[in-house]
Amino acid sequence: MIGKGKTKKRYLYLFFAIILIIFIVKAGFNAIAAQNKPQLNISVSTDRSKYLVNEDINITYRIEPQPLELKDVNALKNKEILFVMDTSDTPFSQGNLNKEKDIARNFVNKFKDIPNVQISILNYDICTRNLTGLKSPSIDYERGELISFINNVGIHPSAPWWGSNIGDGLRRALAGFSKNDSKKYVVFMSKCKPNYYTSTRRSGPYYTIIDDKSDLYYSGNNIFVSKNGFDYALIMANEMKVINITNFFIGFNGLILNNVKTIAQLSEASGGKAYNGKNLDSINDIFNDIADQIKADYIVDDIKFKFTLPNNITYSGDKVGVTEYGRNLSMEIPNIIYKLNDRKNKYIADPIEFSISLKSNKSGNYTMGDGWTLNYKAINGKTITQKVPDFTISVNSLEVGFDVERAFVNSKGSIGLGKKTTIQYKVNPKVVSVPSEFANRVNENNILSNPKIIETLPEGVEFTDTLSGYREIEVPLKYVYDKKKGGFYAAPVVIEAEITSDKPGKHILNNGKFSYNDFENILSSEKFNSLILKVEDEYILKQGLFDINKNNYSSLGENYIKNLDKINITDVSMNRLGAYVRSSGQDFILNINLMEITHFNMLSFNDISVEVYKVDKENKLKKINAPYKINGNKNLRISINGDSSEEYCYYIINYNFRVNCKNKNISTQISSKATIENSKKENILPINIVSLPDLF
């Protein structure tokens, strides 16, 4: 009994151990899945593949966020927003303030139908002046209180010109939040540089406690940024990062003092987003975007594009949100906004695009993207580092250009199986103007070298002269100097190449290019337009009894077979069947499989033989040599050489066999399945086996 008890305990321990292992493995899989979501598909494009030295190279990345399942997202129910207005006294301050009020009113109204959002508003200049409590814009009277505050806010009489205590505005914004676990946001407006700070006594230490005191001092200077004012703002910005406050800094670029760089630094310290409003009218679009982000069910934030510039390449784009560390750059990317799609029961996000601009101060070929990554937060809060696609460009000192195109001749891109068509390539050189600094280095013979067309055809398509899908064709270009045209000129060149295909279907030809080396021996190319080649299966395939004396069918060759739907044959005797094939003149292989249908292993096929005939234009049969193989006494494989000189070719494949039935008392049925290899054509002929009576 004791032994049995111990055995039960062992089994019980084993059972719990297995359950624990399953739980751990499942949790591990879920953790891995969370680490990899959301998935972002990234593609890259350039406005062209060739550039001149010191010319802007414009690169666009497209991010396509993949849907998230309902279980992937824990949507936060409550959100709190501290909206901070800059009411510093500046030139044209009243006009600017009126526009700022319009922006604030529009922002509040964006949330009037969102019940889980509360907003508090404060304004600041050299200190924080007023702070409302949290109000729900979805409740009419509370939204009215927010609008009333906005309407009544003004320039404080004692505020000095350009006096700005950004740090105090941030400090008091943090005081406006509740202590619950709502998602918290700060939306901060600034049109001045930080030149004031808050302390407990004059020249005392910075005051960073969010609650106010009665004996605070606000020190600084006007117009110019002060070190103390800037340092104080950085400290309070960093505090938002420490307590995980999502924040948006909006700088008003375009006024007398440009604060774009300052806003970028504060945004980086706070872990937030920086926006550059070129004028107050454009700020509305920024705030609409911010409101959409806050309203989203799920946001992919903290997205950064990190890239390292190759030698001789410099960054020439907008520097807002871009941080440079020598040749290493980091660019802030707009948040990705997921919203619940009720119809699909998934969270869906629209694609976003961002662009960078580069320049090269030296000619050459450059491959970009090595070590370039997109970094963003996964659902579980960890950072995903995803490599972006590479791309290649060429940079030249001379603008050597070509218009290239290609088209099918006559066929319009549609041919029969095994037929031929011609591609016509056109290369039209542009006039090459030579700058004075290259005048003594460039001549008619060295503008370019090794000009050629390089074509890689898709599988199943080949050139008729090389029987290969790859070909390089030399292009005979000759440049001469033309004074009237103001540079070197070469006549257009037209080249034709013949192709064929033994594979039916649609083939996309998109790997053709015109390649050359310029006078600096830099390899460049121009891509030809894509073509679509349709290869039609023009086979006709039928089967029946073979009759060498013909019958009354009118189609050429077809009248040598009869009973095309269903035939009866006898066992023991020799049966003469035939397959009729019309081709487009190409080589082909015909497979014939004899199969039992009603009973299995009751029949044997013997004395199989094959004869192949070609039907001439007078409907006469001419026996031809066609190798064939017999596999397993019931499978035939016949190889037939075509004749490409004819539009259509007609064949009769006569195959003969005997059938022996092991049981004479049962009715047996077989089928003859004929197929043409690499084609969709097939024909199945049902055949009844009729046993001869036993006369003995």
C-alpha positions in Angstrom: 0.0 0.0 0.0 2.8 2.4 0.8 4.4 1.7 -2.6 1.2 2.4 -4.4 0.9 5.7 -2.5 4.3 6.8 -3.5 3.6 5.9 -7.1 0.5 8.0 -7.1 2.4 11.0 -5.7 5.1 10.6 -8.4 2.4 10.7 -11.1 0.8 13.7 -9.4 4.1 15.5 -9.3 4.7 14.6 -12.9 1.3 15.9 -13.9 1.9 19.3 -12.2 5.4 19.5 -13.7 3.9 18.9 -17.2 1.3 21.6 -16.7 3.9 24.0 -15.4 6.2 23.4 -18.5 3.2 24.0 -20.8 2.4 27.2 -19.0 6.0 28.4 -19.2 6.4 27.5 -22.9 3.1 29.2 -23.7 4.1 32.3 -21.8 7.4 32.3 -23.6 5.7 32.2 -27.0 3.3 35.0 -26.0 6.3 37.1 -24.8 8.1 36.6 -28.1 5.0 37.5 -30.0 4.6 40.7 -27.9 8.2 41.6 -28.6 7.6 41.4 -32.3 4.4 43.5 -32.4 3.5 45.7 -34.1 5.1 44.6 -37.3 6.1 47.5 -39.6 6.8 46.8 -43.3 9.3 49.4 -44.6 10.1 50.3 -48.3 12.4 52.9 -49.7 12.3 54.9 -53.0 14.4 57.7 -54.5 13.2 60.3 -57.0 15.8 58.9 -59.4 18.9 56.8 -59.5 21.4 59.4 -60.8 22.5 62.7 -59.3 25.0 65.4 -59.9 27.7 66.4 -57.4 26.2 68.7 -54.7 22.6 68.0 -55.9 19.9 67.1 -53.3 19.3 63.4 -53.1 15.7 62.9 -51.9 14.9 59.6 -50.3 11.4 58.6 -49.1 10.6 55.8 -46.7 7.1 54.3 -46.4 6.0 52.5 -43.3 3.0 50.2 -43.5 1.9 49.1 -40.0 0.4 45.6 -39.9 -3.0 45.1 -38.1 -3.1 44.3 -34.4 -5.5 41.8 -32.9 -7.9 42.8 -30.1 -5.9 40.8 -27.6 -2.7 42.6 -28.5 -3.8 46.0 -27.2 -4.8 47.0 -23.7 -6.6 50.3 -24.5 -6.3 52.8 -21.7 -9.7 54.1 -20.7 -8.8 57.5 -19.2 -6.5 60.3 -20.5 -5.5 63.6 -19.1 -4.0 66.5 -21.1 -2.2 69.6 -19.7 -2.4 72.3 -22.4 0.2 75.0 -21.9 -0.1 78.4 -23.6 2.7 80.8 -24.0 1.5 84.3 -23.2 4.9 86.1 -23.2 4.9 89.7 -24.2 6.4 89.9 -27.7 6.1 92.2 -30.8 2.6 91.8 -32.3 1.8 89.9 -29.1 -2.0 90.6 -29.2 -2.4 89.4 -32.8 -0.3 86.3 -32.0 -2.2 85.6 -28.8 -5.6 85.8 -30.7 -4.3 83.1 -33.1 -3.0 81.1 -30.2 -6.5 81.3 -28.6 -8.1 80.0 -31.8 -5.7 77.1 -31.8 -6.5 76.3 -28.1 -10.3 76.5 -28.7 -10.1 74.2 -31.7 -8.0 71.7 -29.8 -10.5 71.5 -26.9 -13.4 71.1 -29.4 -11.6 68.1 -31.0 -12.4 66.2 -27.8 -16.0 67.1 -27.3 -17.2 63.6 -28.3 -14.5 61.8 -26.4 -15.8 60.9 -22.9 -12.6 59.4 -21.5 -10.5 62.6 -21.8 -9.9 65.5 -19.3 -8.1 68.7 -20.1 -6.4 71.3 -17.9 -5.1 74.6 -19.3 -2.4 76.9 -18.0 -0.5 80.0 -19.3 2.9 81.2 -18.5 5.4 84.1 -19.3 8.1 84.7 -16.7 6.1 82.4 -14.4 2.9 80.3 -14.5 0.0 82.7 -14.3 -3.2 80.5 -14.2 -4.0 76.8 -14.0 -7.5 75.3 -14.4 -8.6 72.1 -12.9 -9.1 69.0 -15.1 -12.3 69.4 -17.1 -14.1 67.0 -19.4 -14.7 68.6 -22.9 -17.4 66.0 -23.5 -19.5 67.7 -20.8 -20.9 70.9 -22.2 -20.6 73.1 -19.1 -17.0 71.9 -18.4 -16.0 72.4 -22.0 -17.5 75.9 -21.6 -15.3 76.6 -18.6 -12.2 75.7 -20.6 -13.3 77.9 -23.5 -14.0 80.7 -21.1 -10.5 80.4 -19.6 -9.0 80.6 -23.1 -11.1 83.6 -24.0 -10.1 85.6 -20.9 -6.4 84.8 -20.9 -4.2 87.8 -21.7 -0.8 89.4 -21.6 0.1 90.0 -18.0 0.7 93.8 -17.3 3.9 93.1 -15.4 5.3 90.6 -18.0 8.6 91.9 -19.5 9.2 91.7 -23.2 10.4 88.2 -24.3 10.4 87.0 -20.7 9.9 83.3 -20.8 10.1 80.8 -17.9 9.6 77.5 -19.8 10.8 75.5 -16.7 8.1 77.0 -14.5 5.4 76.2 -17.2 6.6 72.6 -17.2 6.7 72.4 -13.4 3.2 73.6 -12.9 1.9 71.4 -15.8 3.0 68.4 -13.7 1.0 69.7 -10.8 -2.2 69.7 -12.9 -2.5 65.9 -13.2 -4.5 63.6 -10.9 -2.9 60.9 -9.0 -4.7 58.0 -10.7 -3.3 55.8 -13.5 -4.7 57.7 -16.4 -2.5 58.2 -19.5 -1.0 61.7 -19.1 0.0 64.2 -21.8 1.6 67.6 -21.9 1.0 69.8 -24.9 3.5 72.7 -24.6 3.5 75.9 -26.8 6.6 78.2 -26.9 7.5 81.2 -28.9 10.5 82.4 -26.8 13.8 81.0 -25.6 14.0 80.2 -21.9 15.6 83.1 -20.1 13.9 83.0 -16.6 14.0 80.4 -13.8 12.3 79.8 -10.5 14.0 79.7 -7.1 13.3 80.1 -3.4 15.4 83.2 -3.1 17.3 85.5 -5.4 20.2 83.6 -7.0 19.1 80.6 -5.0 18.8 77.0 -6.1 16.2 76.0 -8.7 12.8 75.3 -7.3 11.6 72.0 -8.8 8.8 71.0 -6.5 5.5 71.0 -8.5 3.5 72.6 -5.7 3.7 76.4 -5.4 5.0 78.5 -2.5 4.3 82.1 -1.6 8.0 83.2 -1.6 9.2 82.1 -5.0 11.5 84.3 -7.1 11.5 84.5 -10.9 14.9 85.7 -12.1 16.4 86.1 -15.6 16.9 88.5 -18.5 14.9 89.5 -21.5 15.3 88.5 -25.1 18.5 86.5 -24.8 18.5 82.9 -23.6 20.2 82.6 -20.1 22.1 79.6 -19.0 20.1 79.4 -15.8 16.8 79.7 -17.6 17.8 77.0 -20.1 19.2 74.6 -17.4 16.1 75.0 -15.3 13.9 74.1 -18.3 16.1 71.1 -19.1 15.7 69.8 -15.5 11.9 70.1 -15.6 11.8 68.5 -19.1 13.8 65.6 -17.8 11.4 65.2 -14.9 8.6 64.4 -17.4 10.7 61.7 -18.9 11.4 60.2 -15.4 7.7 60.0 -14.6 6.7 58.8 -18.1 4.7 61.8 -19.3 4.0 61.8 -23.0 4.7 65.3 -24.2 4.6 67.5 -27.4 6.7 70.6 -27.7 5.6 73.1 -30.4 7.9 75.9 -31.3 6.8 78.9 -33.2 9.5 79.3 -35.8 9.2 82.4 -38.0 9.1 85.0 -35.2 11.9 87.4 -34.4 13.8 84.9 -32.2 14.1 81.4 -33.6 13.7 78.8 -30.8 13.7 75.7 -33.0 17.0 74.3 -31.6 15.9 75.0 -28.0 12.6 73.2 -28.5 14.5 70.2 -30.0 16.8 70.0 -27.0 14.0 70.2 -24.5 12.0 67.6 -26.4 15.0 65.2 -26.4 15.4 65.7 -22.6 11.7 65.0 -22.0 11.5 62.0 -24.4 8.8 63.8 -26.3 8.1 65.1 -29.8 9.3 68.4 -31.2 7.3 70.3 -33.8 8.3 73.4 -35.8 5.5 75.7 -36.7 6.8 78.0 -39.5 4.0 80.5 -38.7 1.0 80.6 -36.3 -1.4 79.7 -39.1 0.4 76.4 -39.8 0.3 75.4 -36.1 -3.3 74.4 -36.4 -2.4 71.4 -38.5 0.2 70.3 -35.9 -2.4 70.5 -33.1 -4.9 68.5 -35.2 -2.3 65.8 -35.6 -1.5 65.8 -31.9 -5.2 65.6 -31.0 -5.5 62.5 -33.3 -2.6 60.9 -31.6 -4.0 61.4 -28.2 -7.4 60.1 -29.3 -5.9 56.9 -30.8 -6.6 53.5 -29.2 -2.9 52.6 -29.5 0.2 54.5 -30.5 3.6 53.4 -31.6 5.7 56.1 -30.2 9.4 56.9 -29.7 10.1 56.0 -33.3 13.6 57.0 -34.4 15.3 56.5 -37.7 19.0 56.1 -37.2 21.5 56.3 -40.0 25.2 56.7 -40.6 26.4 58.8 -43.6 29.1 57.3 -45.9 32.2 59.4 -46.6 31.5 62.3 -49.0 27.8 62.3 -48.1 26.2 65.1 -46.0 22.7 65.6 -44.6 20.9 68.6 -46.3 17.3 68.2 -45.1 15.2 69.8 -42.4 17.0 69.5 -39.0 13.9 69.7 -36.8 13.8 66.5 -34.8 17.2 65.5 -36.2 20.1 64.9 -33.8 23.7 64.7 -35.2 26.6 62.9 -33.6 29.3 63.4 -36.2 28.3 61.1 -39.1 25.7 59.3 -37.1 22.2 60.9 -37.2 18.9 60.2 -35.4 15.6 61.5 -36.8 12.3 61.5 -34.9 9.5 60.0 -36.8 5.8 60.8 -36.3 3.8 58.4 -34.0 1.8 55.7 -35.7 -1.8 55.9 -34.7 -3.9 52.7 -34.4 -7.7 52.8 -34.3 -10.2 50.1 -33.7 -11.9 48.9 -36.9 -15.2 47.6 -35.7 -15.9 45.8 -39.0 -12.6 43.8 -38.9 -12.3 43.6 -35.1 -8.7 44.7 -35.4 -6.7 47.8 -34.7 -5.7 49.4 -38.0 -3.1 52.1 -38.7 -2.6 54.2 -41.9 0.8 54.1 -43.6 3.1 57.0 -43.0 6.0 58.4 -45.0 9.1 60.3 -44.1 11.9 61.7 -46.2 15.5 62.7 -45.9 17.7 64.7 -48.2 21.4 64.1 -48.7 24.2 65.6 -50.9 27.4 64.2 -52.2 30.5 66.3 -52.7 32.3 63.6 -54.8 31.2 61.5 -57.8 30.9 57.8 -57.4 28.4 54.9 -56.7 27.0 54.8 -53.2 25.1 52.0 -51.5 23.2 53.4 -48.6 21.4 51.6 -45.7 24.2 49.6 -44.1 23.4 49.7 -40.4 20.4 52.0 -40.9 17.6 51.1 -38.6 14.1 52.1 -37.5 13.7 51.8 -33.7 10.3 51.8 -32.0 8.6 50.5 -28.9 6.9 47.1 -29.0 3.6 46.4 -27.3 5.6 45.1 -24.3 7.5 48.3 -24.0 10.8 47.0 -25.3 12.6 48.5 -28.2 12.5 46.9 -31.7 15.4 47.6 -34.0 14.5 46.9 -37.6 16.8 47.2 -40.5 15.6 49.4 -43.4 16.2 48.4 -47.1 19.4 49.3 -48.9 19.4 51.4 -52.1 22.1 52.4 -54.6 22.7 55.7 -56.4 25.3 57.1 -58.7 26.7 60.6 -58.4 28.3 62.2 -61.5 30.2 65.3 -62.3 28.8 65.5 -65.8 25.1 65.3 -66.6 25.2 62.4 -69.1 21.6 61.4 -69.7 19.5 59.2 -71.9 15.8 58.6 -72.7 15.4 54.9 -73.0 12.3 52.9 -74.0 11.4 49.5 -75.4 8.3 47.9 -77.0 7.2 44.7 -78.8 7.3 44.9 -82.6 3.9 43.8 -84.2 2.9 41.2 -81.6 1.7 43.7 -78.9 3.1 41.3 -76.3 0.9 38.3 -77.1 2.3 35.2 -78.8 1.5 31.5 -79.1 3.5 28.9 -77.2 6.9 28.4 -78.8 6.4 31.4 -81.2 8.7 34.4 -81.5 8.4 38.1 -81.0 10.8 41.0 -81.3 11.7 43.6 -78.6 12.8 47.0 -80.0 15.1 49.0 -77.7 15.6 52.7 -78.2 18.4 54.7 -76.6 18.2 58.4 -77.2 21.3 60.3 -75.7 20.8 63.8 -74.3 23.2 66.7 -75.1 26.1 66.7 -72.7 27.1 70.2 -71.5 30.6 70.3 -70.1 31.4 72.8 -67.2 34.5 74.9 -67.7 36.4 73.0 -65.0 36.2 69.8 -67.1 36.7 71.4 -70.5 40.3 70.1 -70.8 39.4 66.6 -69.6 36.4 65.7 -71.7 36.4 64.9 -75.4 34.4 62.9 -77.9 36.0 59.6 -77.1 35.9 59.6 -73.3 32.4 60.9 -72.5 31.4 57.4 -71.8 32.6 53.8 -72.4 31.2 50.3 -72.6 27.6 51.3 -73.5 25.4 48.2 -73.6 21.9 46.9 -73.0 21.7 44.3 -70.3 18.6 42.1 -70.2 17.6 39.3 -67.9 14.5 37.6 -69.0 12.1 35.9 -66.7 12.1 32.1 -66.4 10.6 30.4 -69.4 11.6 33.2 -71.8 14.8 33.2 -73.8 16.6 34.9 -76.7 16.3 32.9 -79.9 20.0 33.4 -80.9 21.6 32.5 -77.6 18.9 30.2 -76.2 19.5 31.9 -72.9 17.5 34.3 -70.7 20.5 36.7 -70.3 22.1 38.9 -72.9 24.4 41.9 -73.2 24.0 43.9 -76.4 26.6 46.5 -77.4 25.2 49.9 -78.2 27.2 51.8 -80.9 27.1 55.4 -79.6 29.3 58.1 -81.2 29.5 61.5 -79.7 30.5 64.7 -81.6 30.7 68.2 -80.5 27.8 70.3 -81.7 28.2 74.1 -81.2 24.6 74.8 -82.0 23.4 72.4 -79.4 25.9 73.7 -76.9 27.6 70.4 -76.1 28.4 66.8 -77.2 25.7 65.1 -79.1 25.1 61.4 -80.2 22.4 60.1 -82.6 19.7 57.8 -81.2 20.2 54.1 -81.6 17.5 51.4 -82.2 18.4 47.7 -81.5 16.1 44.7 -81.9 16.3 41.3 -80.2 14.1 38.2 -80.8 12.7 36.2 -78.0 10.5 33.1 -77.5 8.8 31.2 -74.7 7.7 27.6 -74.1 6.0 28.5 -70.9 2.4 29.6 -71.1 1.1 32.5 -69.0 2.0 36.1 -68.2 5.7 37.0 -68.0 6.8 40.4 -66.6 10.0 41.7 -68.3 11.3 44.3 -65.8 15.1 43.6 -65.6 16.3 45.5 -68.7 18.7 48.4 -68.4 21.1 50.5 -70.5 24.5 50.5 -68.8 27.6 52.6 -69.3 30.7 54.1 -67.6 31.1 57.8 -67.7 34.3 59.8 -68.2 35.3 59.3 -64.6 34.7 55.5 -65.1 31.6 55.6 -62.8 29.2 52.8 -63.7 25.7 54.2 -64.3 22.5 52.8 -65.8 19.1 53.7 -67.0 16.2 51.3 -66.5 14.0 50.3 -69.4 10.2 50.3 -68.9 8.5 47.1 -68.0 6.8 44.9 -70.6 4.3 42.1 -70.2 4.6 39.1 -72.5 1.5 36.9 -72.7 2.2 33.4 -74.0 -0.9 31.6 -75.0 -1.3 27.8 -74.9 -2.6 27.1 -78.5 -2.6 23.3 -78.3 -5.6 21.3 -79.3 -5.7 17.8 -77.9 -8.2 15.0 -78.6 -8.4 11.2 -78.4 -10.3 8.4 -80.0 -10.0 5.3 -82.1 -7.4 5.6 -84.8 -8.6 5.0 -88.4 -5.9 5.3 -91.0 -8.6 5.5 -93.7 -10.1 8.7 -92.3 -13.7 9.5 -91.6 -16.0 12.4 -92.3 -14.7 15.0 -89.7 -13.8 18.1 -91.5 -10.9 19.5 -89.4 -7.4 19.0 -90.8 -6.0 15.8 -89.2 -8.8 15.3 -86.8 -10.7 13.0 -89.2 -8.2 10.2 -88.5 -9.7 9.5 -85.1 -13.3 8.7 -84.2 -15.6 8.0 -81.2 -14.1 10.9 -79.3 -16.4 10.7 -76.2 -16.4 7.1 -75.2 -15.3 3.9 -76.9 -15.6 0.1 -76.5 -12.6 -2.2 -77.0 -12.2 -5.9 -76.5 -9.7 -7.7 -74.4 -7.0 -9.9 -76.0 -7.3 -8.3 -79.4 -5.0 -5.4 -80.5 -6.6 -2.0 -79.9 -5.6 1.0 -82.1 -6.1 4.3 -80.4 -5.0 7.8 -81.5 -4.3 11.2 -80.0 -4.7 14.3 -82.2 -2.5 17.3 -81.4 -2.4 20.7 -83.0 0.6 22.8 -81.9 2.1 26.2 -82.7 5.2 24.6 -84.2 7.1 24.1 -81.0 8.7 21.0 -79.6 6.5 19.2 -77.1 6.2 16.0 -75.0 3.0 14.0 -74.9 2.3 11.8 -71.9 -0.4 9.0 -72.1 -1.4 7.2 -69.0 -3.6 4.1 -69.1 -5.5 3.7 -65.8 -8.1 1.2 -64.4 -11.2 2.9 -63.1 -13.8 0.3 -61.9 -11.5 -2.4 -60.7 -7.8 -2.4 -59.8 -5.2 -5.0 -60.6 -7.7 -6.9 -62.8 -6.0 -5.9 -66.1 -2.6 -6.1 -67.8 -1.5 -4.1 -70.8 0.7 -5.8 -73.3 2.3 -5.4 -76.8 2.3 -1.6 -76.5 3.6 0.3 -79.6 3.6 3.8 -80.8 3.7 5.4 -84.3 3.6 9.2 -84.9 2.4 10.9 -88.0 2.5 14.5 -89.2 -0.5 15.7 -91.1 0.4 17.8 -94.2 -1.6 20.6 -95.8 -3.3 18.0 -98.1 -4.5 16.1 -95.0 -2.2 13.2 -95.7 -0.3 11.3 -93.0 3.5 11.3 -93.0 5.2 9.0 -90.6 7.9 10.7 -88.5 10.6 9.6 -86.1 9.5 10.4 -82.5 11.3 8.7 -79.6 9.1 7.3 -76.9 9.4 5.5 -73.6 7.1 2.9 -71.9 7.0 3.0 -68.1 5.3 0.2 -66.1 3.6 -1.2 -69.2 0.9 1.5 -69.2 2.6 5.0 -69.2 3.8 6.4 -72.5 6.1 9.4 -73.0 6.5 10.6 -76.6 8.9 13.4 -77.6 8.0 15.3 -80.8 10.1 17.8 -82.6 8.2 20.8 -83.9 8.5 22.9 -87.0 8.7 26.6 -86.3 8.4 27.5 -90.0 4.6 26.7 -89.9 2.0 28.6 -88.0 0.3 25.4 -86.8 1.4 21.7 -86.9 -0.9 18.7 -86.8 0.0 15.3 -85.5 -1.6 11.9 -85.0 0.0 9.8 -82.3 -1.2 6.2 -82.8 -0.7 4.0 -79.7 -1.6 0.3 -79.8 -2.0 -2.2 -76.9 -3.7 -5.4 -75.8 -5.7 -5.8 -72.6 -5.9 -9.0 -70.7 -8.7 -9.2 -68.1 -8.2 -11.7 -65.3 -11.9 -12.1 -64.6 -14.1 -12.4 -67.7 -17.3 -12.2 -65.8 -17.1 -8.5 -64.6 -17.5 -5.3 -66.5 -14.3 -3.2 -66.5 -13.5 0.4 -67.5 -10.2 2.2 -68.1 -9.3 5.7 -69.1 -6.6 7.1 -71.3 -5.3 10.4 -69.9 -3.2 12.4 -72.4 -1.3 15.5 -71.2 1.2 17.9 -72.8 4.1 18.7 -70.6 4.5 22.3 -69.5 0.9 23.0 -70.7 -2.5 23.0 -69.1 -3.9 20.9 -71.9 -5.2 17.4 -71.1 -7.7 14.9 -72.5 -9.3 11.9 -70.7 -10.9 9.2 -72.9 -13.2 6.7 -71.1 -12.8 3.2 -72.5 -15.1 0.2 -71.8 -13.5 -3.3 -71.8 -15.7 -5.9 -73.5 -14.7 -9.5 -72.9 -15.1 -11.9 -75.9 -17.3 -14.9 -75.1 -15.5 -18.1 -74.2 -16.4 -20.5 -77.0 -14.6 -23.5 -75.6 
